[in-house]
């Protein structure tokens, strides 16, 4: 999966982060969320 495909699902990270609005450091949550998204895309198998 290429970078553009991963960025197509960036909205998922933002939607999860919204649930933690009381947390003060949005950038930390975003970084961890994107790392998880990249790992999920690498491990995804269509079959």
MMTF fields as JSON, N, C-alpha, C and O atoms, coordinates in Angstrom:
{
  "mmtfVersion": "1.0.0",
  "mmtfProducer": "UNKNOWN",
  "numBonds": 187,
  "numAtoms": 188,
  "numGroups": 47,
  "numChains": 1,
  "numModels": 1,
  "chainsPerModel": [1],
  "groupsPerChain": [47],
  "chainIdList": ["A"],
  "bondAtomList": [4, 2, 8, 6, 12, 10, 16, 14, 20, 18, 24, 22, 28, 26, 32, 30, 36, 34, 40, 38, 44, 42, 48, 46, 52, 50, 56, 54, 60, 58, 64, 62, 68, 66, 72, 70, 76, 74, 80, 78, 84, 82, 88, 86, 92, 90, 96, 94, 100, 98, 104, 102, 108, 106, 112, 110, 116, 114, 120, 118, 124, 122, 128, 126, 132, 130, 136, 134, 140, 138, 144, 142, 148, 146, 152, 150, 156, 154, 160, 158, 164, 162, 168, 166, 172, 170, 176, 174, 180, 178, 184, 182],
  "bondOrderList": [1, 1, 1, 1, 1, 1, 1, 1, 1, 1, 1, 1, 1, 1, 1, 1, 1, 1, 1, 1, 1, 1, 1, 1, 1, 1, 1, 1, 1, 1, 1, 1, 1, 1, 1, 1, 1, 1, 1, 1, 1, 1, 1, 1, 1, 1],
  "groupList": [{"groupName": "UNK", "atomNameList": ["N", "CA", "C", "O"], "elementList": ["N", "C", "C", "O"], "formalChargeList": [0, 0, 0, 0], "bondAtomList": [1, 0, 2, 1, 3, 2], "bondOrderList": [1, 1, 2], "singleLetterCode": "X", "chemCompType": "L-PEPTIDE LINKING"}],
  "groupTypeList": [0, 0, 0, 0, 0, 0, 0, 0, 0, 0, 0, 0, 0, 0, 0, 0, 0, 0, 0, 0, 0, 0, 0, 0, 0, 0, 0, 0, 0, 0, 0, 0, 0, 0, 0, 0, 0, 0, 0, 0, 0, 0, 0, 0, 0, 0, 0],
  "groupIdList": [1, 2, 3, 4, 5, 6, 7, 8, 9, 10, 11, 12, 13, 14, 15, 16, 17, 18, 19, 20, 21, 22, 23, 24, 25, 26, 27, 28, 29, 30, 31, 32, 33, 34, 35, 36, 37, 38, 39, 40, 41, 42, 43, 44, 45, 46, 47],
  "secStructList": [7, 7, 2, 2, 2, 2, 2, 6, 6, 2, 2, 2, 2, 2, 2, 2, 2, 2, 6, 6, 6, 6, 7, 1, 7, 2, 2, 2, 2, 2, 2, 2, 2, 2, 2, 2, 2, 2, 2, 2, 2, 2, 2, 7, 7, 7, 7],
  "xCoordList": [0.848, 0.0, 0.899, 1.885, 0.559, 1.39, 0.887, -0.155, 1.644, 1.34, -0.021, -0.747, -0.373, -1.671, -2.827, -3.851, -2.674, -3.718, -3.859, -4.97, -2.754, -2.784, -3.432, -4.253, -3.07, -3.637, -5.125, -5.818, -5.633, -7.07, -7.841, -9.02, -7.2, -7.848, -7.422, -7.657, -6.805, -6.384, -7.589, -7.463, -8.738, -9.951, -10.303, -10.895, -9.94, -10.23, -9.46, -9.993, -8.209, -7.378, -7.999, -8.109, -8.401, -8.999, -10.307, -10.59, -11.095, -12.369, -12.156, -12.935, -11.117, -10.824, -10.272, -10.618, -9.421, -8.823, -9.899, -9.755, -10.967, -12.046, -12.616, -13.057, -12.609, -13.166, -12.315, -12.783, -11.077, -10.164, -9.917, -8.776, -10.971, -10.829, -10.26, -9.725, -10.364, -9.812, -8.3, -7.674, -7.709, -6.256, -5.621, -6.085, -4.572, -4.03, -3.138, -3.009, -2.528, -1.558, -2.091, -1.887, -2.775, -3.396, -2.352, -2.598, -1.184, -0.145, 0.368, 0.659, 0.481, 0.92, -0.08, 0.298, -1.353, -2.382, -2.406, -2.573, -2.24, -2.229, -1.061, -1.229, 0.113, 1.296, 1.125, 1.445, 0.629, 0.415, -0.663, -0.543, -1.705, -2.771, -2.287, -2.661, -1.456, -0.934, 0.027, 0.052, 0.81, 1.7, 0.882, 1.245, -0.212, -1.083, -1.738, -1.878, -2.137, -2.748, -1.753, -2.112, -0.524, 0.511, 0.77, 0.885, 0.86, 1.095, -0.072, 0.134, -1.289, -2.464, -2.471, -2.813, -2.093, -2.049, -0.973, -1.17, 0.159, 1.233, 0.827, 1.216, 0.052, -0.324, -1.602, -1.971, -2.286, -3.553, -3.324, -2.474, -4.104, -4.056, -5.462, -6.418, -5.583, -6.9, -7.556, -8.782, -6.774, -7.359, -7.776, -8.285],
  "yCoordList": [-1.167, 0.0, 1.237, 1.295, 2.209, 3.4, 4.506, 4.373, 5.584, 6.684, 7.312, 7.654, 7.465, 8.064, 7.21, 7.739, 5.912, 5.019, 5.141, 5.105, 5.284, 5.445, 6.776, 6.841, 7.831, 9.149, 9.225, 10.089, 8.339, 8.29, 7.916, 8.25, 7.236, 6.803, 7.619, 7.214, 8.752, 9.636, 10.119, 10.405, 10.21, 10.665, 9.758, 10.209, 8.482, 7.54, 7.94, 7.898, 8.326, 8.751, 9.982, 10.05, 10.948, 12.166, 11.87, 12.483, 10.948, 10.643, 9.96, 10.171, 9.154, 8.509, 9.531, 9.501, 10.433, 11.444, 12.361, 12.819, 12.639, 13.499, 12.976, 13.758, 11.668, 11.07, 11.372, 11.223, 11.794, 12.115, 13.621, 14.057, 14.408, 15.858, 16.462, 17.57, 15.765, 16.265, 16.157, 16.798, 15.355, 15.183, 16.411, 16.892, 16.918, 18.218, 18.191, 19.217, 17.076, 17.074, 16.303, 15.095, 17.025, 16.445, 15.817, 14.767, 16.456, 15.963, 14.589, 13.751, 14.355, 13.038, 11.952, 10.885, 12.243, 11.27, 11.028, 9.894, 12.095, 11.968, 11.096, 10.227, 11.323, 10.556, 9.074, 8.225, 8.763, 7.362, 6.737, 5.582, 7.494, 6.991, 6.697, 5.683, 7.582, 7.356, 6.173, 5.421, 6.002, 4.839, 3.552, 2.575, 3.553, 2.374, 2.121, 0.972, 3.188, 3.047, 2.471, 1.603, 2.935, 2.414, 0.938, 0.134, 0.586, -0.813, -1.697, -2.811, -1.197, -1.959, -2.161, -3.239, -1.126, -1.241, -2.218, -2.959, -2.225, -3.16, -4.604, -5.503, -4.834, -6.198, -6.696, -7.857, -5.834, -6.214, -7.204, -7.001, -8.269, -9.278, -9.417, -9.649, -9.273, -9.297, -10.676, -10.776, -11.711, -13.049, -13.582, -14.699],
  "zCoordList": [0.0, 0.0, 0.0, 0.734, -0.813, -0.92, 0.013, 0.653, 0.072, 0.984, 0.7, 1.633, -0.562, -0.884, -0.392, 0.04, -0.452, 0.045, 1.554, 2.082, 2.237, 3.69, 4.048, 4.963, 3.335, 3.631, 3.324, 3.862, 2.47, 2.217, 3.479, 3.6, 4.41, 5.646, 6.858, 7.997, 6.618, 7.709, 8.516, 9.707, 7.886, 8.566, 9.738, 10.718, 9.641, 10.729, 11.982, 13.09, 11.795, 12.927, 13.577, 14.802, 12.766, 13.315, 14.049, 15.078, 13.536, 14.191, 15.546, 16.475, 15.657, 16.948, 17.931, 19.112, 17.46, 18.333, 18.916, 20.05, 18.178, 18.675, 19.987, 20.83, 20.163, 21.373, 22.6, 23.729, 22.394, 23.482, 23.536, 23.684, 23.417, 23.348, 24.636, 24.604, 25.753, 27.012, 27.09, 27.934, 26.22, 26.205, 25.579, 24.545, 26.19, 25.785, 24.549, 23.881, 24.222, 23.12, 21.915, 21.787, 21.039, 19.848, 18.931, 18.337, 18.813, 17.906, 18.321, 17.467, 19.621, 20.096, 19.703, 19.218, 19.922, 19.563, 18.058, 17.607, 17.287, 15.83, 15.377, 14.522, 15.943, 15.554, 15.863, 15.031, 17.036, 17.409, 16.527, 16.118, 16.237, 15.377, 13.966, 13.377, 13.422, 12.076, 12.049, 11.075, 13.094, 13.169, 13.181, 12.526, 13.92, 13.972, 12.618, 12.2, 11.934, 10.61, 9.611, 8.815, 9.64, 8.735, 9.017, 8.091, 10.293, 10.656, 10.211, 9.73, 10.375, 9.948, 8.44, 7.953, 7.704, 6.231, 5.78, 4.816, 6.465, 6.106, 6.372, 5.626, 7.422, 7.817, 7.165, 7.338, 6.417, 5.795, 4.65, 3.783, 4.679, 3.622, 3.054, 3.794, 1.738, 1.104, 1.127, 1.168, 1.103, 1.032, 2.376, 2.466]
}
